[in-house]
Each structure stands twice: as structure tokens, then as C-alpha cells.
Amino acid sequence: MLVHVIYGYRVHDDVLPQLLREHSGRAREGGAHIDGAGFFTIFTKILLPVSLPIFMVCPIWQFTQIWNDFLFGISCSRAWIPCRSPSR
């Protein structure tokens, strides 16, 4: 489990800052500053709502990676034996 957390952290650490850099354009921040918004107002009113989809994608992506590794391990091991009806 720790391996998945470390792997997921590294991938999400690359994805999230890139998304925030794309959405925090100087025009948006400049316009918000002109309107009197501070750092936390810009973050909570502009960047956080735009970032909600990626905050939903990251856990789904993490779960999918863990589930795929689980299914690969089960399919390659002898633990996965099809159920057979008892012979009568």
C-alpha cells in the first residue's frame, strides 16, 4: 500500500501544480487584484473552483492504479482458481 501512496504522490505532485499554473493566468489574477481581491480570495474564489475536477480525478486515478495491480496479481497467482461445482 505504501508503494501506491508514494507512486500516486509523485504523479499527483506533477499534475496539480501544472494545472494551477495553467489556470492562474496573470490576466485573472490582475483583474482580481484590481477588484480588490487578496491572495486567499483569489485562491478560494477562482483557483479552487477551477481545480475541483482534478481533485476528483486524482483519487479515481489512484484507486484505478491500485485495483489494476490487485487484479494483475490475482490473475498471475494461483489464488485465482475458478470455482467448480462438486462432482456428485
N, C-alpha and C positions, 0 to 999 in steps of 0.2 A: 504494500500500500504506500509506503514511503517513497518508493521509486516513482510511482504515478504522481504523487504530490510534487516531487521535485521536477519531474518532466513537465507537468502541467504548469507549474510556476514559471518555468523558463519560457514556454510558449506564450503564456498569457502576459508575461513581462515584456515580450516583444510586441504583442498585438495591441494591448491597451495604450501604451504611450504613443504608438503610431496613430491610432485613432484620435486621441486627444490632440495631437499635433495637427492633424488634418482639419479638425473641427474648430480649433481655436485660432481662426484667422485674425489678422490684425484689424481687418475691417469690422468684424463683430466686436472684438474687444474695444477698439477705438470708439465705436458707436455707443457701446455700453458705458464707457468712461465719460463720454460727452453727456450722456443722460444721467450721470451721477452714480453709477454703479461701482461698487468696490470689488475687491478680489473675490470675496465669498459670495457676493450677489451674482457675479458673472459665473462662478463655478456652479452655484445651486440653480440658477435660473436659465443658464444657457448650456453649459457643458454637461451637467448631469442628466438632463432630459434627453440630450442627443446621444449620450453614452448608454442609455438603458438597453438597447438591443445587444450591444456587445457584452454587457453584464449578464444577459440571459444566454448568450451563445457560449461563453466560457464554461459554465458548469455543464451544459449539454455536451460540449466537445469533450470535456474531461470524463464525463460518465461514459460516453461512447468509446473513448480510448480504453478505459478500464474494462468495459464489457467485451470489447473485441479481444483484448488479451486473455480474458477469462475464457471466452469461447474457443480461442485458439488452443489454450492449454488443455481444455476439456477434450477437444476433438483429437489432440495428439497423444493423449494419455489413455491408459487402459481403464480409467474410471468411467469413461463413457461406453457403456455396453448396452446395446438395445435390449429392451425388456422382451422376454419371450414368455409366452403362456406356458404354464407347466403341462407337461405331457400326461395325459390320462389314459 
